Amino acid sequence: MKKILVLCTGNSCRSQMAHGFLENFNDNFKIFSAGTKPEPVNKYAVRVMAELDIDISNYSSNHIDEYLTQEIDLILTVCDNAKEICPVFPKKTDFVHFSFDDPANATGSDEEKLIVYRRVRDEINVFLKNKFLELAKGRI
């Protein structure tokens, strides 16, 4: 089984949403997510994923260092900061990068924040379905 690690800075929103989608797309991959500066999983991310019947409420926020000794086949970075400071992995690991806006920066009422989270969630979903899975097939 091929291992994919989704990486962002906080491991609270974007990487958690991507993790949830990828686990629902393909049983042939083992999916992990991590951050360079992990924060608790974001309640708005949990909420907007639940709207699509994907439960990420029990996911944990992990630090990238937890995966350095594991054999990861592919790393998907979902923010520019994580791409810039991603450590070197001992085994040859392929990388795919696509940066998404950080919904944690959304301001306003709960409903205004949810609009941003839904937009980013949907952008991640489209990217994963239309581009990432095809890229992954050719690399792992």
Phi and psi in radians as a Rosetta constraint file:
Dihedral C 1 N 2 CA 2 C 2 CIRCULARHARMONIC -1.389 0.35
Dihedral N 2 CA 2 C 2 N 3 CIRCULARHARMONIC 2.493 0.35
Dihedral C 2 N 3 CA 3 C 3 CIRCULARHARMONIC -1.891 0.35
Dihedral N 3 CA 3 C 3 N 4 CIRCULARHARMONIC 2.246 0.35
Dihedral C 3 N 4 CA 4 C 4 CIRCULARHARMONIC -2.086 0.35
Dihedral N 4 CA 4 C 4 N 5 CIRCULARHARMONIC 2.301 0.35
Dihedral C 4 N 5 CA 5 C 5 CIRCULARHARMONIC -1.978 0.35
Dihedral N 5 CA 5 C 5 N 6 CIRCULARHARMONIC 2.179 0.35
Dihedral C 5 N 6 CA 6 C 6 CIRCULARHARMONIC -1.709 0.35
Dihedral N 6 CA 6 C 6 N 7 CIRCULARHARMONIC 2.211 0.35
Dihedral C 6 N 7 CA 7 C 7 CIRCULARHARMONIC -2.188 0.35
Dihedral N 7 CA 7 C 7 N 8 CIRCULARHARMONIC 2.335 0.35
Dihedral C 7 N 8 CA 8 C 8 CIRCULARHARMONIC -2.523 0.35
Dihedral N 8 CA 8 C 8 N 9 CIRCULARHARMONIC -3.016 0.35
Dihedral C 8 N 9 CA 9 C 9 CIRCULARHARMONIC -1.240 0.35
Dihedral N 9 CA 9 C 9 N 10 CIRCULARHARMONIC -1.036 0.35
Dihedral C 9 N 10 CA 10 C 10 CIRCULARHARMONIC -1.580 0.35
Dihedral N 10 CA 10 C 10 N 11 CIRCULARHARMONIC -0.305 0.35
Dihedral C 10 N 11 CA 11 C 11 CIRCULARHARMONIC 0.914 0.35
Dihedral N 11 CA 11 C 11 N 12 CIRCULARHARMONIC 0.677 0.35
Dihedral C 11 N 12 CA 12 C 12 CIRCULARHARMONIC -2.062 0.35
Dihedral N 12 CA 12 C 12 N 13 CIRCULARHARMONIC -0.452 0.35
Dihedral C 12 N 13 CA 13 C 13 CIRCULARHARMONIC -2.243 0.35
Dihedral N 13 CA 13 C 13 N 14 CIRCULARHARMONIC -1.373 0.35
Dihedral C 13 N 14 CA 14 C 14 CIRCULARHARMONIC -1.040 0.35
Dihedral N 14 CA 14 C 14 N 15 CIRCULARHARMONIC -0.852 0.35
Dihedral C 14 N 15 CA 15 C 15 CIRCULARHARMONIC -1.186 0.35
Dihedral N 15 CA 15 C 15 N 16 CIRCULARHARMONIC -0.584 0.35
Dihedral C 15 N 16 CA 16 C 16 CIRCULARHARMONIC -1.186 0.35
Dihedral N 16 CA 16 C 16 N 17 CIRCULARHARMONIC -0.721 0.35
Dihedral C 16 N 17 CA 17 C 17 CIRCULARHARMONIC -1.136 0.35
Dihedral N 17 CA 17 C 17 N 18 CIRCULARHARMONIC -0.776 0.35
Dihedral C 17 N 18 CA 18 C 18 CIRCULARHARMONIC -1.079 0.35
Dihedral N 18 CA 18 C 18 N 19 CIRCULARHARMONIC -0.726 0.35
Dihedral C 18 N 19 CA 19 C 19 CIRCULARHARMONIC -0.984 0.35
Dihedral N 19 CA 19 C 19 N 20 CIRCULARHARMONIC -0.850 0.35
Dihedral C 19 N 20 CA 20 C 20 CIRCULARHARMONIC -1.055 0.35
Dihedral N 20 CA 20 C 20 N 21 CIRCULARHARMONIC -0.786 0.35
Dihedral C 20 N 21 CA 21 C 21 CIRCULARHARMONIC -1.091 0.35
Dihedral N 21 CA 21 C 21 N 22 CIRCULARHARMONIC -0.849 0.35
Dihedral C 21 N 22 CA 22 C 22 CIRCULARHARMONIC -1.079 0.35
Dihedral N 22 CA 22 C 22 N 23 CIRCULARHARMONIC -0.661 0.35
Dihedral C 22 N 23 CA 23 C 23 CIRCULARHARMONIC -1.107 0.35
Dihedral N 23 CA 23 C 23 N 24 CIRCULARHARMONIC -0.492 0.35
Dihedral C 23 N 24 CA 24 C 24 CIRCULARHARMONIC -1.549 0.35
Dihedral N 24 CA 24 C 24 N 25 CIRCULARHARMONIC -0.256 0.35
Dihedral C 24 N 25 CA 25 C 25 CIRCULARHARMONIC -1.481 0.35
Dihedral N 25 CA 25 C 25 N 26 CIRCULARHARMONIC -0.660 0.35
Dihedral C 25 N 26 CA 26 C 26 CIRCULARHARMONIC -2.643 0.35
Dihedral N 26 CA 26 C 26 N 27 CIRCULARHARMONIC 2.170 0.35
Dihedral C 26 N 27 CA 27 C 27 CIRCULARHARMONIC -1.440 0.35
Dihedral N 27 CA 27 C 27 N 28 CIRCULARHARMONIC -0.115 0.35
Dihedral C 27 N 28 CA 28 C 28 CIRCULARHARMONIC -1.485 0.35
Dihedral N 28 CA 28 C 28 N 29 CIRCULARHARMONIC -0.056 0.35
Dihedral C 28 N 29 CA 29 C 29 CIRCULARHARMONIC -1.997 0.35
Dihedral N 29 CA 29 C 29 N 30 CIRCULARHARMONIC 2.529 0.35
Dihedral C 29 N 30 CA 30 C 30 CIRCULARHARMONIC -1.779 0.35
Dihedral N 30 CA 30 C 30 N 31 CIRCULARHARMONIC 2.117 0.35
Dihedral C 30 N 31 CA 31 C 31 CIRCULARHARMONIC -1.865 0.35
Dihedral N 31 CA 31 C 31 N 32 CIRCULARHARMONIC 2.374 0.35
Dihedral C 31 N 32 CA 32 C 32 CIRCULARHARMONIC -2.260 0.35
Dihedral N 32 CA 32 C 32 N 33 CIRCULARHARMONIC 2.804 0.35
Dihedral C 32 N 33 CA 33 C 33 CIRCULARHARMONIC -2.457 0.35
Dihedral N 33 CA 33 C 33 N 34 CIRCULARHARMONIC 2.663 0.35
Dihedral C 33 N 34 CA 34 C 34 CIRCULARHARMONIC -2.717 0.35
Dihedral N 34 CA 34 C 34 N 35 CIRCULARHARMONIC 2.964 0.35
Dihedral C 34 N 35 CA 35 C 35 CIRCULARHARMONIC -2.348 0.35
Dihedral N 35 CA 35 C 35 N 36 CIRCULARHARMONIC 2.796 0.35
Dihedral C 35 N 36 CA 36 C 36 CIRCULARHARMONIC -1.430 0.35
Dihedral N 36 CA 36 C 36 N 37 CIRCULARHARMONIC -0.425 0.35
Dihedral C 36 N 37 CA 37 C 37 CIRCULARHARMONIC -2.482 0.35
Dihedral N 37 CA 37 C 37 N 38 CIRCULARHARMONIC 1.300 0.35
Dihedral C 37 N 38 CA 38 C 38 CIRCULARHARMONIC -1.060 0.35
Dihedral N 38 CA 38 C 38 N 39 CIRCULARHARMONIC 2.515 0.35
Dihedral C 38 N 39 CA 39 C 39 CIRCULARHARMONIC -2.269 0.35
Dihedral N 39 CA 39 C 39 N 40 CIRCULARHARMONIC 2.856 0.35
Dihedral C 39 N 40 CA 40 C 40 CIRCULARHARMONIC -1.021 0.35
Dihedral N 40 CA 40 C 40 N 41 CIRCULARHARMONIC 2.622 0.35
Dihedral C 40 N 41 CA 41 C 41 CIRCULARHARMONIC -1.033 0.35
Dihedral N 41 CA 41 C 41 N 42 CIRCULARHARMONIC 2.298 0.35
Dihedral C 41 N 42 CA 42 C 42 CIRCULARHARMONIC -1.320 0.35
Dihedral N 42 CA 42 C 42 N 43 CIRCULARHARMONIC 2.302 0.35
Dihedral C 42 N 43 CA 43 C 43 CIRCULARHARMONIC -1.102 0.35
Dihedral N 43 CA 43 C 43 N 44 CIRCULARHARMONIC -0.568 0.35
Dihedral C 43 N 44 CA 44 C 44 CIRCULARHARMONIC -1.244 0.35
Dihedral N 44 CA 44 C 44 N 45 CIRCULARHARMONIC -0.643 0.35
Dihedral C 44 N 45 CA 45 C 45 CIRCULARHARMONIC -1.100 0.35
Dihedral N 45 CA 45 C 45 N 46 CIRCULARHARMONIC -0.754 0.35
Dihedral C 45 N 46 CA 46 C 46 CIRCULARHARMONIC -1.031 0.35
Dihedral N 46 CA 46 C 46 N 47 CIRCULARHARMONIC -0.787 0.35
Dihedral C 46 N 47 CA 47 C 47 CIRCULARHARMONIC -1.126 0.35
Dihedral N 47 CA 47 C 47 N 48 CIRCULARHARMONIC -0.812 0.35
Dihedral C 47 N 48 CA 48 C 48 CIRCULARHARMONIC -1.268 0.35
Dihedral N 48 CA 48 C 48 N 49 CIRCULARHARMONIC -0.494 0.35
Dihedral C 48 N 49 CA 49 C 49 CIRCULARHARMONIC -1.245 0.35
Dihedral N 49 CA 49 C 49 N 50 CIRCULARHARMONIC -0.640 0.35
Dihedral C 49 N 50 CA 50 C 50 CIRCULARHARMONIC -1.087 0.35
Dihedral N 50 CA 50 C 50 N 51 CIRCULARHARMONIC -0.513 0.35
Dihedral C 50 N 51 CA 51 C 51 CIRCULARHARMONIC -1.064 0.35
Dihedral N 51 CA 51 C 51 N 52 CIRCULARHARMONIC -0.406 0.35
Dihedral C 51 N 52 CA 52 C 52 CIRCULARHARMONIC -1.821 0.35
Dihedral N 52 CA 52 C 52 N 53 CIRCULARHARMONIC 0.272 0.35
Dihedral C 52 N 53 CA 53 C 53 CIRCULARHARMONIC 1.082 0.35
Dihedral N 53 CA 53 C 53 N 54 CIRCULARHARMONIC 0.595 0.35
Dihedral C 53 N 54 CA 54 C 54 CIRCULARHARMONIC -2.029 0.35
Dihedral N 54 CA 54 C 54 N 55 CIRCULARHARMONIC 2.040 0.35
Dihedral C 54 N 55 CA 55 C 55 CIRCULARHARMONIC -1.671 0.35
Dihedral N 55 CA 55 C 55 N 56 CIRCULARHARMONIC 1.933 0.35
Dihedral C 55 N 56 CA 56 C 56 CIRCULARHARMONIC -1.952 0.35
Dihedral N 56 CA 56 C 56 N 57 CIRCULARHARMONIC 0.244 0.35
Dihedral C 56 N 57 CA 57 C 57 CIRCULARHARMONIC -1.142 0.35
Dihedral N 57 CA 57 C 57 N 58 CIRCULARHARMONIC -0.410 0.35
Dihedral C 57 N 58 CA 58 C 58 CIRCULARHARMONIC -1.750 0.35
Dihedral N 58 CA 58 C 58 N 59 CIRCULARHARMONIC 0.100 0.35
Dihedral C 58 N 59 CA 59 C 59 CIRCULARHARMONIC -1.215 0.35
Dihedral N 59 CA 59 C 59 N 60 CIRCULARHARMONIC 2.688 0.35
Dihedral C 59 N 60 CA 60 C 60 CIRCULARHARMONIC -2.038 0.35
Dihedral N 60 CA 60 C 60 N 61 CIRCULARHARMONIC 2.720 0.35
Dihedral C 60 N 61 CA 61 C 61 CIRCULARHARMONIC -1.634 0.35
Dihedral N 61 CA 61 C 61 N 62 CIRCULARHARMONIC 2.145 0.35
Dihedral C 61 N 62 CA 62 C 62 CIRCULARHARMONIC -2.079 0.35
Dihedral N 62 CA 62 C 62 N 63 CIRCULARHARMONIC 2.721 0.35
Dihedral C 62 N 63 CA 63 C 63 CIRCULARHARMONIC -1.607 0.35
Dihedral N 63 CA 63 C 63 N 64 CIRCULARHARMONIC 2.508 0.35
Dihedral C 63 N 64 CA 64 C 64 CIRCULARHARMONIC -0.952 0.35
Dihedral N 64 CA 64 C 64 N 65 CIRCULARHARMONIC -0.567 0.35
Dihedral C 64 N 65 CA 65 C 65 CIRCULARHARMONIC -1.046 0.35
Dihedral N 65 CA 65 C 65 N 66 CIRCULARHARMONIC -0.435 0.35
Dihedral C 65 N 66 CA 66 C 66 CIRCULARHARMONIC -1.126 0.35
Dihedral N 66 CA 66 C 66 N 67 CIRCULARHARMONIC -0.303 0.35
Dihedral C 66 N 67 CA 67 C 67 CIRCULARHARMONIC -1.940 0.35
Dihedral N 67 CA 67 C 67 N 68 CIRCULARHARMONIC -0.015 0.35
Dihedral C 67 N 68 CA 68 C 68 CIRCULARHARMONIC -1.090 0.35
Dihedral N 68 CA 68 C 68 N 69 CIRCULARHARMONIC -0.509 0.35
Dihedral C 68 N 69 CA 69 C 69 CIRCULARHARMONIC -1.677 0.35
Dihedral N 69 CA 69 C 69 N 70 CIRCULARHARMONIC -0.037 0.35
Dihedral C 69 N 70 CA 70 C 70 CIRCULARHARMONIC -1.527 0.35
Dihedral N 70 CA 70 C 70 N 71 CIRCULARHARMONIC 2.708 0.35
Dihedral C 70 N 71 CA 71 C 71 CIRCULARHARMONIC -1.527 0.35
Dihedral N 71 CA 71 C 71 N 72 CIRCULARHARMONIC 1.669 0.35
Dihedral C 71 N 72 CA 72 C 72 CIRCULARHARMONIC -1.682 0.35
Dihedral N 72 CA 72 C 72 N 73 CIRCULARHARMONIC 2.252 0.35
Dihedral C 72 N 73 CA 73 C 73 CIRCULARHARMONIC -1.444 0.35
Dihedral N 73 CA 73 C 73 N 74 CIRCULARHARMONIC -0.600 0.35
Dihedral C 73 N 74 CA 74 C 74 CIRCULARHARMONIC -2.607 0.35
Dihedral N 74 CA 74 C 74 N 75 CIRCULARHARMONIC 2.389 0.35
Dihedral C 74 N 75 CA 75 C 75 CIRCULARHARMONIC -2.003 0.35
Dihedral N 75 CA 75 C 75 N 76 CIRCULARHARMONIC 2.236 0.35
Dihedral C 75 N 76 CA 76 C 76 CIRCULARHARMONIC -1.847 0.35
Dihedral N 76 CA 76 C 76 N 77 CIRCULARHARMONIC 1.973 0.35
Dihedral C 76 N 77 CA 77 C 77 CIRCULARHARMONIC -1.634 0.35
Dihedral N 77 CA 77 C 77 N 78 CIRCULARHARMONIC 2.327 0.35
Dihedral C 77 N 78 CA 78 C 78 CIRCULARHARMONIC -2.006 0.35
Dihedral N 78 CA 78 C 78 N 79 CIRCULARHARMONIC 0.198 0.35
Dihedral C 78 N 79 CA 79 C 79 CIRCULARHARMONIC -2.608 0.35
Dihedral N 79 CA 79 C 79 N 80 CIRCULARHARMONIC 2.647 0.35
Dihedral C 79 N 80 CA 80 C 80 CIRCULARHARMONIC -1.109 0.35
Dihedral N 80 CA 80 C 80 N 81 CIRCULARHARMONIC -0.672 0.35
Dihedral C 80 N 81 CA 81 C 81 CIRCULARHARMONIC -1.055 0.35
Dihedral N 81 CA 81 C 81 N 82 CIRCULARHARMONIC -0.789 0.35
Dihedral C 81 N 82 CA 82 C 82 CIRCULARHARMONIC -1.111 0.35
Dihedral N 82 CA 82 C 82 N 83 CIRCULARHARMONIC -0.644 0.35
Dihedral C 82 N 83 CA 83 C 83 CIRCULARHARMONIC -1.103 0.35
Dihedral N 83 CA 83 C 83 N 84 CIRCULARHARMONIC -0.735 0.35
Dihedral C 83 N 84 CA 84 C 84 CIRCULARHARMONIC -1.173 0.35
Dihedral N 84 CA 84 C 84 N 85 CIRCULARHARMONIC -0.624 0.35
Dihedral C 84 N 85 CA 85 C 85 CIRCULARHARMONIC -1.947 0.35
Dihedral N 85 CA 85 C 85 N 86 CIRCULARHARMONIC 0.238 0.35
Dihedral C 85 N 86 CA 86 C 86 CIRCULARHARMONIC -1.090 0.35
Dihedral N 86 CA 86 C 86 N 87 CIRCULARHARMONIC 2.249 0.35
Dihedral C 86 N 87 CA 87 C 87 CIRCULARHARMONIC -1.241 0.35
Dihedral N 87 CA 87 C 87 N 88 CIRCULARHARMONIC 2.892 0.35
Dihedral C 87 N 88 CA 88 C 88 CIRCULARHARMONIC -1.436 0.35
Dihedral N 88 CA 88 C 88 N 89 CIRCULARHARMONIC 2.351 0.35
Dihedral C 88 N 89 CA 89 C 89 CIRCULARHARMONIC -1.670 0.35
Dihedral N 89 CA 89 C 89 N 90 CIRCULARHARMONIC 2.495 0.35
Dihedral C 89 N 90 CA 90 C 90 CIRCULARHARMONIC -1.048 0.35
Dihedral N 90 CA 90 C 90 N 91 CIRCULARHARMONIC -0.723 0.35
Dihedral C 90 N 91 CA 91 C 91 CIRCULARHARMONIC -1.526 0.35
Dihedral N 91 CA 91 C 91 N 92 CIRCULARHARMONIC 2.642 0.35
Dihedral C 91 N 92 CA 92 C 92 CIRCULARHARMONIC -1.048 0.35
Dihedral N 92 CA 92 C 92 N 93 CIRCULARHARMONIC 2.097 0.35
Dihedral C 92 N 93 CA 93 C 93 CIRCULARHARMONIC -2.197 0.35
Dihedral N 93 CA 93 C 93 N 94 CIRCULARHARMONIC 2.313 0.35
Dihedral C 93 N 94 CA 94 C 94 CIRCULARHARMONIC -1.444 0.35
Dihedral N 94 CA 94 C 94 N 95 CIRCULARHARMONIC 2.668 0.35
Dihedral C 94 N 95 CA 95 C 95 CIRCULARHARMONIC -2.225 0.35
Dihedral N 95 CA 95 C 95 N 96 CIRCULARHARMONIC 2.477 0.35
Dihedral C 95 N 96 CA 96 C 96 CIRCULARHARMONIC -2.253 0.35
Dihedral N 96 CA 96 C 96 N 97 CIRCULARHARMONIC 2.384 0.35
Dihedral C 96 N 97 CA 97 C 97 CIRCULARHARMONIC -2.218 0.35
Dihedral N 97 CA 97 C 97 N 98 CIRCULARHARMONIC 2.359 0.35
Dihedral C 97 N 98 CA 98 C 98 CIRCULARHARMONIC -2.669 0.35
Dihedral N 98 CA 98 C 98 N 99 CIRCULARHARMONIC 2.107 0.35
Dihedral C 98 N 99 CA 99 C 99 CIRCULARHARMONIC -1.613 0.35
Dihedral N 99 CA 99 C 99 N 100 CIRCULARHARMONIC 2.359 0.35
Dihedral C 99 N 100 CA 100 C 100 CIRCULARHARMONIC -2.058 0.35
Dihedral N 100 CA 100 C 100 N 101 CIRCULARHARMONIC 2.632 0.35
Dihedral C 100 N 101 CA 101 C 101 CIRCULARHARMONIC -0.988 0.35
Dihedral N 101 CA 101 C 101 N 102 CIRCULARHARMONIC 2.583 0.35
Dihedral C 101 N 102 CA 102 C 102 CIRCULARHARMONIC -1.533 0.35
Dihedral N 102 CA 102 C 102 N 103 CIRCULARHARMONIC 1.910 0.35
Dihedral C 102 N 103 CA 103 C 103 CIRCULARHARMONIC -1.160 0.35
Dihedral N 103 CA 103 C 103 N 104 CIRCULARHARMONIC -0.325 0.35
Dihedral C 103 N 104 CA 104 C 104 CIRCULARHARMONIC -1.123 0.35
Dihedral N 104 CA 104 C 104 N 105 CIRCULARHARMONIC -0.278 0.35
Dihedral C 104 N 105 CA 105 C 105 CIRCULARHARMONIC -1.475 0.35
Dihedral N 105 CA 105 C 105 N 106 CIRCULARHARMONIC -0.038 0.35
Dihedral C 105 N 106 CA 106 C 106 CIRCULARHARMONIC -1.110 0.35
Dihedral N 106 CA 106 C 106 N 107 CIRCULARHARMONIC 2.512 0.35
Dihedral C 106 N 107 CA 107 C 107 CIRCULARHARMONIC -2.168 0.35
Dihedral N 107 CA 107 C 107 N 108 CIRCULARHARMONIC 2.939 0.35
Dihedral C 107 N 108 CA 108 C 108 CIRCULARHARMONIC 1.875 0.35
Dihedral N 108 CA 108 C 108 N 109 CIRCULARHARMONIC -2.808 0.35
Dihedral C 108 N 109 CA 109 C 109 CIRCULARHARMONIC -1.234 0.35
Dihedral N 109 CA 109 C 109 N 110 CIRCULARHARMONIC 2.958 0.35
Dihedral C 109 N 110 CA 110 C 110 CIRCULARHARMONIC -0.968 0.35
Dihedral N 110 CA 110 C 110 N 111 CIRCULARHARMONIC -0.765 0.35
Dihedral C 110 N 111 CA 111 C 111 CIRCULARHARMONIC -1.126 0.35
Dihedral N 111 CA 111 C 111 N 112 CIRCULARHARMONIC -0.684 0.35
Dihedral C 111 N 112 CA 112 C 112 CIRCULARHARMONIC -1.148 0.35
Dihedral N 112 CA 112 C 112 N 113 CIRCULARHARMONIC -0.686 0.35
Dihedral C 112 N 113 CA 113 C 113 CIRCULARHARMONIC -1.147 0.35
Dihedral N 113 CA 113 C 113 N 114 CIRCULARHARMONIC -0.734 0.35
Dihedral C 113 N 114 CA 114 C 114 CIRCULARHARMONIC -1.084 0.35
Dihedral N 114 CA 114 C 114 N 115 CIRCULARHARMONIC -0.579 0.35
Dihedral C 114 N 115 CA 115 C 115 CIRCULARHARMONIC -1.044 0.35
Dihedral N 115 CA 115 C 115 N 116 CIRCULARHARMONIC -0.763 0.35
Dihedral C 115 N 116 CA 116 C 116 CIRCULARHARMONIC -1.164 0.35
Dihedral N 116 CA 116 C 116 N 117 CIRCULARHARMONIC -0.794 0.35
Dihedral C 116 N 117 CA 117 C 117 CIRCULARHARMONIC -1.058 0.35
Dihedral N 117 CA 117 C 117 N 118 CIRCULARHARMONIC -0.723 0.35
Dihedral C 117 N 118 CA 118 C 118 CIRCULARHARMONIC -1.127 0.35
Dihedral N 118 CA 118 C 118 N 119 CIRCULARHARMONIC -0.714 0.35
Dihedral C 118 N 119 CA 119 C 119 CIRCULARHARMONIC -1.070 0.35
Dihedral N 119 CA 119 C 119 N 120 CIRCULARHARMONIC -0.853 0.35
Dihedral C 119 N 120 CA 120 C 120 CIRCULARHARMONIC -1.142 0.35
Dihedral N 120 CA 120 C 120 N 121 CIRCULARHARMONIC -0.730 0.35
Dihedral C 120 N 121 CA 121 C 121 CIRCULARHARMONIC -0.969 0.35
Dihedral N 121 CA 121 C 121 N 122 CIRCULARHARMONIC -0.827 0.35
Dihedral C 121 N 122 CA 122 C 122 CIRCULARHARMONIC -1.176 0.35
Dihedral N 122 CA 122 C 122 N 123 CIRCULARHARMONIC -0.638 0.35
Dihedral C 122 N 123 CA 123 C 123 CIRCULARHARMONIC -1.122 0.35
Dihedral N 123 CA 123 C 123 N 124 CIRCULARHARMONIC -0.722 0.35
Dihedral C 123 N 124 CA 124 C 124 CIRCULARHARMONIC -1.096 0.35
Dihedral N 124 CA 124 C 124 N 125 CIRCULARHARMONIC -0.792 0.35
Dihedral C 124 N 125 CA 125 C 125 CIRCULARHARMONIC -1.032 0.35
Dihedral N 125 CA 125 C 125 N 126 CIRCULARHARMONIC -0.834 0.35
Dihedral C 125 N 126 CA 126 C 126 CIRCULARHARMONIC -1.091 0.35
Dihedral N 126 CA 126 C 126 N 127 CIRCULARHARMONIC -0.794 0.35
Dihedral C 126 N 127 CA 127 C 127 CIRCULARHARMONIC -1.043 0.35
Dihedral N 127 CA 127 C 127 N 128 CIRCULARHARMONIC -0.827 0.35
Dihedral C 127 N 128 CA 128 C 128 CIRCULARHARMONIC -1.096 0.35
Dihedral N 128 CA 128 C 128 N 129 CIRCULARHARMONIC -0.766 0.35
Dihedral C 128 N 129 CA 129 C 129 CIRCULARHARMONIC -1.233 0.35
Dihedral N 129 CA 129 C 129 N 130 CIRCULARHARMONIC -0.739 0.35
Dihedral C 129 N 130 CA 130 C 130 CIRCULARHARMONIC -1.596 0.35
Dihedral N 130 CA 130 C 130 N 131 CIRCULARHARMONIC -0.427 0.35
Dihedral C 130 N 131 CA 131 C 131 CIRCULARHARMONIC -2.196 0.35
Dihedral N 131 CA 131 C 131 N 132 CIRCULARHARMONIC -0.871 0.35
Dihedral C 131 N 132 CA 132 C 132 CIRCULARHARMONIC -1.100 0.35
Dihedral N 132 CA 132 C 132 N 133 CIRCULARHARMONIC -0.835 0.35
Dihedral C 132 N 133 CA 133 C 133 CIRCULARHARMONIC -1.071 0.35
Dihedral N 133 CA 133 C 133 N 134 CIRCULARHARMONIC -0.600 0.35
Dihedral C 133 N 134 CA 134 C 134 CIRCULARHARMONIC -1.190 0.35
Dihedral N 134 CA 134 C 134 N 135 CIRCULARHARMONIC -0.755 0.35
Dihedral C 134 N 135 CA 135 C 135 CIRCULARHARMONIC -1.082 0.35
Dihedral N 135 CA 135 C 135 N 136 CIRCULARHARMONIC -0.742 0.35
Dihedral C 135 N 136 CA 136 C 136 CIRCULARHARMONIC -1.089 0.35
Dihedral N 136 CA 136 C 136 N 137 CIRCULARHARMONIC -0.665 0.35
Dihedral C 136 N 137 CA 137 C 137 CIRCULARHARMONIC -1.028 0.35
Dihedral N 137 CA 137 C 137 N 138 CIRCULARHARMONIC -0.657 0.35
Dihedral C 137 N 138 CA 138 C 138 CIRCULARHARMONIC -1.396 0.35
Dihedral N 138 CA 138 C 138 N 139 CIRCULARHARMONIC -0.205 0.35
Dihedral C 138 N 139 CA 139 C 139 CIRCULARHARMONIC -1.978 0.35
Dihedral N 139 CA 139 C 139 N 140 CIRCULARHARMONIC -0.446 0.35
